[in-house]
């Protein structure tokens, strides 16, 4: 709604969706346990598929897991400020209830929209709340404008 729109003044469709794929690696394993939000970590090699000038931040779009889906997804791209990462990461969160783990699965992403810059949060609670807000905004947006979904069909 209105309140969400003002909360995300920077939301911008990408000129053309950015496609990434990779095998889900164990990664930092913190997404699920610490945040209570399952994330699928992609191998570093997947980052080489990003355009060189791709700016860090939170994005959203669509994903498939071993050809199933497409599911809506929100992904962080870049340095992870809260966890003081030394390397760039792409951490997609799939907006779907999965019953089993998807490590080792091939994940394909179509990143269609920029959502917001990466922020530093002063508490884990604030970080978790922001991720939950990102998810509800993105889901609402993609319901209305599913652009990019067809690229994964």
Protein Blocks (a to p, Z undefined) as FASTA:
>chain_A
ZZlmmmmmmbccdfbacdddddddfklolmmmmnopacddddfklmmmpcfklccddddd
dddeehiacddddddedjdfknopabdcdddddddddfbdcehiacddddfbdfbdcddd
fbfklmmmmmmmmmmmmmmmmmmmmghjlmmZZ
